[in-house]
Amino acid sequence: MMLQVSAPFHCALMQPAQEEVARVLAAISLSDPSIPVAANVSGELLTKAEDVRQALIEQVTGTVRWSGCIEALRAGGAETFLEVGPGKV
């Protein structure tokens, strides 16, 4: 099933934006997160700063693995989920 979206996010058309995100993230220091970060590009929980940095870059053009994220969060002990975002998606 495909999710209806309002713009071509998470696809090859976003390559210029991905390059800019990579440039900006390369210039900043990140610390390992104090809680795991669910990466929508892989559906995995990340605990290392460099893994989070790479996931942030890849998610600009990558497929969203929403179900994988939810499964990983549940396996990690999460029981309550809130979806927050603008518009209808």
All heavy atoms as an XYZ file, in Angstrom:
651
protein
N       0.845     -1.177      0.000
C       0.000      0.000      0.000
C       0.889      1.238      0.000
O       1.851      1.318      0.736
C      -0.890     -0.007      1.235
C      -1.823      1.180      1.283
S      -3.122      0.971      2.500
C      -2.489      1.982      3.801
N       0.566      2.195     -0.839
C       1.332      3.437     -0.922
C       0.625      4.531     -0.126
O      -0.597      4.671     -0.205
C       1.468      3.888     -2.378
C       2.241      2.909     -3.246
S       3.970      2.774     -2.774
C       4.584      4.333     -3.329
N       1.403      5.296      0.611
C       0.883      6.408      1.378
C       0.743      7.625      0.465
O       1.680      7.962     -0.277
C       1.835      6.729      2.527
C       1.488      7.879      3.446
C       0.204      7.563      4.216
C       2.631      8.126      4.410
N      -0.398      8.260      0.486
C      -0.610      9.476     -0.294
C       0.139     10.631      0.377
O      -0.054     10.886      1.558
C      -2.108      9.807     -0.358
C      -2.925      8.783     -1.103
C      -2.590      8.750     -2.581
O      -2.352      9.764     -3.206
N      -2.549      7.552     -3.135
N       0.995     11.296     -0.362
C       1.764     12.413      0.175
C       1.567     13.650     -0.692
O       1.159     13.546     -1.846
C       3.268     12.074      0.291
C       3.489     10.952      1.294
C       3.854     11.702     -1.052
N       1.911     14.810     -0.133
C       1.662     16.073     -0.825
C       2.831     16.541     -1.690
O       2.684     17.493     -2.443
C       1.329     17.149      0.212
O       2.415     17.312      1.102
N       3.986     15.909     -1.556
C       5.172     16.323     -2.315
C       6.089     15.114     -2.481
O       5.917     14.111     -1.796
C       5.884     17.456     -1.574
N       7.082     15.208     -3.370
C       7.951     14.062     -3.658
C       9.060     13.868     -2.622
O      10.245     13.847     -2.941
C       8.524     14.409     -5.033
C       8.608     15.893     -5.013
C       7.371     16.334     -4.250
N       8.679     13.757     -1.356
C       9.666     13.529     -0.309
C      10.164     12.091     -0.381
O       9.488     11.204     -0.886
C       9.061     13.801      1.066
C       8.511     15.192      1.209
C       7.164     15.403      1.366
C       9.356     16.290      1.172
C       6.652     16.678      1.501
C       8.857     17.570      1.299
C       7.498     17.768      1.470
N      11.345     11.841      0.146
C      11.899     10.483      0.257
C      12.019      9.794     -1.093
O      11.665      8.625     -1.244
C      11.073      9.646      1.237
C      10.898     10.291      2.571
N      11.929     10.415      3.464
C       9.823     10.871      3.151
C      11.489     11.034      4.547
N      10.225     11.330      4.379
N      12.503     10.515     -2.087
C      12.716      9.920     -3.407
C      13.905     10.607     -4.064
O      14.455     11.578     -3.547
C      11.466     10.041     -4.269
S      11.141     11.705     -4.875
N      14.290     10.113     -5.230
C      15.471     10.621     -5.936
C      15.374     12.108     -6.282
O      16.397     12.774     -6.443
C      15.707      9.805     -7.196
N      14.167     12.636     -6.385
C      14.007     14.066     -6.686
C      14.555     14.951     -5.569
O      14.795     16.140     -5.770
C      12.534     14.396     -6.935
C      11.903     13.753     -8.167
C      10.404     14.036     -8.204
C      12.580     14.252     -9.436
N      14.769     14.367     -4.410
C      15.281     15.112     -3.254
C      16.810     15.046     -3.144
O      17.380     15.496     -2.152
C      14.633     14.578     -1.975
C      13.128     14.790     -1.900
S      12.679     16.538     -1.844
C      13.275     16.975     -0.231
N      17.493     14.510     -4.150
C      18.953     14.354     -4.097
C      19.685     15.661     -3.780
O      20.598     15.664     -2.944
C      19.474     13.745     -5.394
C      20.948     13.408     -5.354
C      21.294     12.368     -4.306
O      20.559     11.403     -4.126
N      22.391     12.560     -3.606
N      19.328     16.800     -4.389
C      20.017     18.042     -4.023
C      19.845     18.392     -2.541
O      20.793     18.859     -1.898
C      19.358     19.097     -4.923
C      18.858     18.318     -6.100
C      18.406     17.004     -5.521
N      18.682     18.158     -2.005
C      18.460     18.419     -0.579
C      19.285     17.466      0.274
O      19.848     17.860      1.301
C      16.979     18.285     -0.245
N      19.385     16.211     -0.156
C      20.178     15.239      0.586
C      21.643     15.669      0.639
O      22.293     15.563      1.679
C      20.065     13.859     -0.044
C      20.840     12.799      0.716
C      20.612     11.411      0.169
O      19.972     11.222     -0.856
N      21.120     10.416      0.854
N      22.148     16.170     -0.470
C      23.540     16.639     -0.504
C      23.748     17.806      0.450
O      24.781     17.888      1.133
C      23.922     17.005     -1.928
C      23.988     15.793     -2.846
C      24.035     16.122     -4.319
O      24.119     17.315     -4.685
O      23.989     15.164     -5.127
N      22.777     18.689      0.533
C      22.878     19.828      1.460
C      22.803     19.362      2.910
O      23.546     19.841      3.771
C      21.784     20.858      1.167
C      21.806     22.061      2.079
C      23.046     22.949      1.936
O      23.860     22.728      1.021
O      23.195     23.861      2.774
N      21.924     18.423      3.195
C      21.829     17.870      4.549
C      23.161     17.229      4.935
O      23.668     17.434      6.042
C      20.661     16.854      4.659
C      20.748     16.048      5.947
C      19.334     17.573      4.568
N      23.760     16.473      4.028
C      25.050     15.835      4.296
C      26.121     16.882      4.581
O      26.935     16.715      5.501
C      25.456     14.963      3.117
N      26.122     17.949      3.798
C      27.111     19.023      3.999
C      26.966     19.652      5.369
O      27.941     19.841      6.097
C      26.966     20.083      2.907
C      28.038     21.167      2.945
C      27.734     22.298      1.982
N      26.572     23.080      2.371
C      26.557     23.961      3.380
N      27.639     24.179      4.103
N      25.456     24.643      3.655
N      25.733     19.974      5.743
C      25.485     20.625      7.033
C      25.819     19.679      8.191
O      26.478     20.074      9.162
C      24.021     21.109      7.124
C      23.668     21.562      8.523
C      23.786     22.240      6.123
N      25.388     18.416      8.086
C      25.644     17.473      9.172
C      27.128     17.156      9.323
O      27.583     16.851     10.428
C      24.847     16.190      8.962
C      23.338     16.314      9.203
C      22.641     14.999      8.891
C      23.045     16.751     10.633
N      27.885     17.240      8.243
C      29.328     17.000      8.332
C      30.031     18.092      9.136
O      31.095     17.854      9.706
C      29.929     16.915      6.936
N      29.425     19.253      9.199
C      30.048     20.395      9.862
C      29.689     20.517     11.338
O      30.184     21.416     12.011
C      29.649     21.686      9.134
N      28.837     19.638     11.849
C      28.433     19.752     13.248
C      28.842     18.516     14.027
O      29.012     17.429     13.486
C      26.916     20.004     13.399
C      26.111     18.833     12.869
C      26.512     21.305     12.719
C      24.620     18.947     13.146
N      28.980     18.717     15.330
C      29.333     17.627     16.226
C      28.051     17.019     16.796
O      27.168     17.749     17.236
C      30.203     18.170     17.365
O      30.460     17.156     18.304
N      27.976     15.712     16.763
C      26.846     15.009     17.355
C      27.361     14.093     18.457
O      28.451     13.534     18.351
C      26.108     14.155     16.315
C      25.423     14.866     15.157
C      24.816     13.840     14.201
C      24.346     15.804     15.658
N      26.560     13.924     19.497
C      26.875     12.982     20.569
C      25.979     11.768     20.430
O      24.888     11.851     19.845
C      26.624     13.633     21.934
O      27.446     14.756     22.110
N      26.421     10.653     21.000
C      25.558      9.482     21.018
C      24.263      9.849     21.732
O      24.285     10.539     22.762
C      26.232      8.323     21.756
C      27.413      7.737     21.000
O      27.552      8.005     19.787
O      28.195      7.007     21.627
N      23.114      9.428     21.206
C      21.842      9.767     21.847
C      21.697      9.083     23.208
O      22.210      7.977     23.412
C      20.796      9.249     20.854
C      21.501      8.230     20.036
C      22.948      8.621     20.009
N      21.011      9.745     24.135
C      20.792      9.158     25.459
C      19.683      8.108     25.427
O      19.611      7.266     26.316
C      20.477     10.241     26.488
O      19.342     10.984     26.088
N      18.831      8.170     24.410
C      17.834      7.121     24.173
C      17.945      6.724     22.704
O      18.340      7.543     21.875
C      16.388      7.576     24.517
C      15.994      8.797     23.691
C      16.228      7.851     26.009
C      14.538      9.175     23.811
N      17.632      5.488     22.361
C      17.745      5.074     20.954
C      16.862      5.923     20.039
O      15.774      6.353     20.415
C      17.265      3.624     20.977
C      17.493      3.167     22.374
C      17.226      4.381     23.229
N      17.350      6.140     18.839
C      16.638      6.900     17.815
C      16.099      5.915     16.778
O      16.852      5.105     16.241
C      17.579      7.915     17.130
C      16.894      8.587     15.947
C      18.078      8.941     18.130
N      14.792      5.982     16.525
C      14.191      5.128     15.498
C      14.464      5.758     14.137
O      14.031      6.870     13.856
C      12.689      4.987     15.734
N      15.208      5.052     13.309
C      15.586      5.561     11.993
C      14.582      5.090     10.956
O      14.470      3.891     10.698
C      16.983      5.071     11.624
N      13.852      6.031     10.361
C      12.814      5.632      9.407
C      13.389      5.062      8.118
O      12.692      4.394      7.379
C      11.822      6.764      9.136
C      12.399      7.934      8.384
O      13.491      7.885      7.849
N      11.649      9.023      8.358
N      14.647      5.292      7.845
C      15.244      4.773      6.609
C      15.612      3.288      6.730
O      15.699      2.587      5.737
C      16.468      5.615      6.187
C      17.656      5.369      7.096
C      16.830      5.377      4.742
N      15.789      2.802      7.960
C      16.165      1.404      8.157
C      15.171      0.628      9.012
O      15.171     -0.593      8.998
C      17.543      1.332      8.831
O      17.477      1.870     10.144
N      14.362      1.336      9.789
C      13.457      0.666     10.719
C      14.186      0.119     11.926
O      13.683     -0.767     12.613
N      15.363      0.644     12.204
C      16.168      0.168     13.323
C      16.315      1.256     14.383
O      16.158      2.446     14.099
C      17.568     -0.222     12.839
C      17.571     -1.359     11.831
C      18.955     -1.628     11.272
O      19.855     -0.782     11.447
O      19.124     -2.677     10.655
N      16.642      0.830     15.609
C      16.947      1.762     16.684
C      18.449      2.004     16.692
O      19.246      1.055     16.688
C      16.497      1.203     18.033
C      15.002      0.923     18.168
C      14.686      0.420     19.568
C      14.169      2.153     17.850
N      18.841      3.264     16.682
C      20.246      3.640     16.604
C      20.726      4.207     17.935
O      20.001      4.957     18.589
C      20.459      4.667     15.499
C      19.919      4.285     14.114
C      20.154      5.416     13.130
C      20.547      2.981     13.637
N      21.967      3.870     18.292
C      22.528      4.332     19.564
C      23.854      5.069     19.402
O      24.415      5.533     20.386
C      22.730      3.142     20.525
O      23.601      2.192     19.906
C      21.392      2.480     20.866
N      24.358      5.155     18.190
C      25.638      5.816     17.931
C      25.429      7.067     17.078
O      24.682      7.049     16.096
C      26.604      4.882     17.195
C      26.906      3.609     17.943
C      27.737      3.918     19.156
C      28.090      2.632     19.883
N      28.544      2.879     21.226
N      26.111      8.137     17.424
C      25.957      9.421     16.735
C      26.212      9.297     15.239
O      25.461      9.864     14.433
C      26.885     10.462     17.352
N      27.244      8.584     14.852
C      27.560      8.489     13.428
C      26.487      7.716     12.667
O      26.213      8.019     11.501
C      28.944      7.887     13.211
C      30.062      8.838     13.588
C      29.919     10.227     12.942
O      29.690     10.320     11.722
O      30.037     11.227     13.673
N      25.865      6.738     13.312
C      24.763      6.014     12.670
C      23.551      6.929     12.492
O      22.876      6.886     11.459
C      24.370      4.784     13.492
C      25.464      3.734     13.540
O      26.344      3.735     12.643
O      25.452      2.920     14.481
N      23.296      7.766     13.493
C      22.185      8.724     13.403
C      22.467      9.725     12.285
O      21.580     10.025     11.472
C      21.960      9.446     14.750
C      20.946     10.573     14.598
C      21.515      8.457     15.818
N      23.691     10.230     12.224
C      24.066     11.188     11.170
C      23.805     10.580      9.784
O      23.195     11.200      8.928
C      25.535     11.580     11.301
C      25.990     12.620     10.279
C      27.496     12.846     10.274
N      28.113     12.898     11.575
C      28.291     14.013     12.290
N      27.892     15.174     11.809
N      28.872     13.959     13.474
N      24.269      9.351      9.566
C      24.097      8.704      8.269
C      22.626      8.465      7.962
O      22.176      8.657      6.834
C      24.883      7.387      8.218
C      24.929      6.782      6.847
C      25.590      7.679      5.812
O      26.556      8.383      6.088
N      25.054      7.686      4.609
N      21.857      8.063      8.965
C      20.422      7.827      8.753
C      19.704      9.123      8.388
O      18.817      9.122      7.526
C      19.803      7.202     10.005
N      20.070     10.232      9.025
C      19.452     11.514      8.700
C      19.713     11.902      7.247
O      18.837     12.439      6.570
C      19.964     12.616      9.635
C      19.458     12.555     11.068
C      20.242     13.524     11.947
C      17.970     12.850     11.120
N      20.908     11.589      6.774
C      21.247     11.877      5.379
C      20.450     10.971      4.442
O      19.811     11.432      3.499
C      22.764     11.722      5.151
C      23.528     12.784      5.946
C      23.098     11.795      3.659
C      25.022     12.528      6.063
N      20.468      9.680      4.729
C      19.823      8.707      3.843
C      18.304      8.854      3.800
O      17.681      8.547      2.784
C      20.184      7.286      4.287
C      21.634      6.949      4.049
C      22.012      5.582      4.594
O      21.117      4.803      4.989
O      23.221      5.287      4.619
N      17.713      9.346      4.892
C      16.250      9.413      4.917
C      15.681     10.458      3.968
O      14.503     10.397      3.614
C      15.751      9.666      6.337
C      15.867     11.101      6.792
C      15.235     11.316      8.154
O      14.833     10.379      8.821
N      15.142     12.553      8.556
N      16.489     11.390      3.526
C      15.980     12.425      2.622
C      15.469     11.804      1.320
O      14.428     12.196      0.801
C      17.056     13.499      2.340
C      16.539     14.536      1.359
C      17.499     14.171      3.640
N      16.190     10.814      0.808
C      15.763     10.165     -0.432
C      15.287      8.728     -0.221
O      14.762      8.111     -1.140
C      16.904     10.132     -1.470
O      18.003      9.397     -0.933
C      17.335     11.529     -1.860
N      15.471      8.197      0.979
C      15.173      6.790      1.243
C      13.714      6.512      1.537
O      12.947      7.390      1.945
N      13.352      5.271      1.352
C      12.011      4.794      1.671
C      11.794      4.847      3.177
O      12.684      4.509      3.947
C      11.845      3.340      1.181
O      12.044      3.330     -0.225
C      10.484      2.784      1.507
N      10.612      5.245      3.599
C      10.269      5.290      5.016
C       9.854      3.892      5.466
O       8.931      3.307      4.915
C       9.136      6.307      5.290
C       8.691      6.252      6.732
C       9.593      7.710      4.911
N      10.530      3.384      6.456
C      10.261      2.056      7.025
C       9.469      2.222      8.317
O       9.900      1.846      9.400
C      11.569      1.322      7.302
C      12.512      1.271      6.141
C      12.152      0.149      5.216
N      13.150      0.079      4.154
C      12.859     -0.224      2.914
N      11.625     -0.491      2.564
N      13.791     -0.267      2.010
N       8.269      2.797      8.191
C       7.456      3.119      9.355
C       7.116      1.879     10.171
O       7.275      1.862     11.395
C       6.181      3.848      8.908
C       5.372      4.363     10.032
C       5.533      5.556     10.676
C       4.261      3.718     10.662
N       4.598      5.684     11.669
C       3.805      4.561     11.677
C       3.615      2.498     10.464
C       2.741      4.241     12.494
C       2.548      2.179     11.282
C       2.120      3.041     12.282
N       6.673      0.831      9.513
C       6.316     -0.400     10.228
C       7.522     -0.970     10.956
O       7.411     -1.432     12.100
C       5.753     -1.449      9.265
O       4.546     -0.998      8.708
N       8.673     -0.950     10.316
C       9.892     -1.434     10.952
C      10.250     -0.638     12.190
O      10.696     -1.198     13.198
N      10.052      0.681     12.127
C      10.313      1.530     13.292
C       9.393      1.157     14.449
O       9.840      1.016     15.588
C      10.122      3.012     12.945
S      11.443      3.729     11.983
N       8.108      0.989     14.152
C       7.154      0.641     15.200
C       7.507     -0.718     15.800
O       7.492     -0.888     17.026
C       5.707      0.659     14.656
C       5.328      2.071     14.183
C       4.721      0.152     15.698
C       5.417      3.146     15.247
N       7.847     -1.681     14.965
C       8.225     -3.004     15.464
C       9.472     -2.923     16.343
O       9.538     -3.559     17.402
C       8.452     -3.956     14.297
C       7.171     -4.313     13.568
C       7.409     -5.038     12.252
O       8.570     -5.422     11.970
O       6.432     -5.217     11.513
N      10.467     -2.143     15.923
C      11.687     -1.992     16.714
C      11.403     -1.300     18.039
O      11.934     -1.687     19.085
C      12.744     -1.210     15.919
N      10.550     -0.282     18.012
C      10.192      0.413     19.247
C       9.438     -0.512     20.199
O       9.698     -0.516     21.408
C       9.358      1.657     18.930
C      10.131      2.794     18.272
C       9.175      3.813     17.663
C      11.070      3.456     19.271
N       8.530     -1.302     19.675
C       7.797     -2.267     20.515
C       8.754     -3.285     21.120
O       8.657     -3.619     22.298
C       6.711     -2.964     19.711
C       5.553     -2.001     19.390
C       4.379     -2.707     18.832
N       3.778     -3.497     19.919
C       2.903     -4.463     19.730
N       2.516     -4.780     18.520
N       2.407     -5.128     20.742
N       9.686     -3.788     20.314
C      10.675     -4.744     20.816
C      11.550     -4.110     21.892
O      12.023     -4.795     22.797
C      11.539     -5.267     19.668
N      11.736     -2.793     21.801
C      12.520     -2.053     22.788
C      11.741     -1.672     24.029
O      12.286     -1.044     24.930
N      10.455     -2.016     24.069
C       9.658     -1.778     25.268
C       8.624     -0.673     25.168
O       7.876     -0.445     26.120
N       8.540      0.025     24.051
C       7.544      1.091     23.916
C       6.145      0.497     23.864
O       5.923     -0.535     23.232
C       7.809      1.915     22.664
N       5.215      1.150     24.526
C       3.832      0.680     24.564
C       2.830      1.714     24.064
O       1.728      1.372     23.683
C       3.460      0.266     25.989
C       4.275     -0.897     26.514
C       3.945     -1.257     27.945
O       3.146     -0.528     28.583
O       4.500     -2.254     28.440
N       3.208      2.973     24.108
C       2.314      4.054     23.697
C       2.974      4.838     22.563
O       4.159      5.152     22.648
C       2.025      5.000     24.880
O       1.471      4.230     25.955
C       1.054      6.093     24.483
N       2.200      5.142     21.536
C       2.729      5.858     20.384
C       1.825      7.043     20.063
O       0.603      6.917     20.083
C       2.783      4.939     19.149
C       3.668      3.743     19.360
C       3.175      2.583     19.924
C       5.008      3.802     19.014
C       3.992      1.478     20.130
C       5.835      2.716     19.213
C       5.332      1.555     19.771
N       2.435      8.176     19.736
C       1.713      9.367     19.307
C       2.261      9.764     17.942
O       3.478      9.831     17.760
C       1.928     10.528     20.276
C       1.464     10.324     21.703
C       1.889     11.507     22.563
C      -0.032     10.134     21.763
N       1.384     10.000     17.001
C       1.807     10.494     15.702
C       1.555     11.993     15.678
O       0.422     12.437     15.887
C       1.043      9.806     14.581
C       1.506     10.244     13.225
C       0.776      9.528     12.085
O      -0.154      8.758     12.365
O       1.158      9.755     10.942
N       2.604     12.757     15.450
C       2.503     14.208     15.464
C       3.076     14.736     14.152
O       4.166     14.361     13.759
C       3.303     14.794     16.649
C       3.199     16.303     16.674
C       2.819     14.195     17.963
N       2.318     15.577     13.489
C       2.813     16.146     12.254
C       1.786     17.075     11.640
O       0.620     17.070     12.028
N       2.237     17.879     10.690
C       1.326     18.821     10.045
C       0.454     18.134      8.997
O       0.791     17.079      8.469
C       2.285     19.797      9.378
C       3.483     18.963      9.064
C       3.598     17.971     10.194
N      -0.644     18.720      8.717
C      -1.490     18.270      7.609
C      -2.158     16.938      7.852
O      -2.451     16.550      8.971
N      -2.361     16.198      6.756
C      -3.132     14.961      6.799
C      -2.267     13.707      6.881
O      -2.787     12.618      7.054
C      -4.010     14.868      5.552
C      -5.020     15.986      5.452
C      -5.794     15.882      4.165
C      -6.755     17.046      4.029
N      -7.480     16.981      2.768
N      -0.962     13.825      6.692
C      -0.085     12.643      6.703
C       0.470     12.428      8.088
O       0.915     13.326      8.734
C       1.044     12.813      5.663
C       1.998     11.621      5.747
C       0.481     12.942      4.285
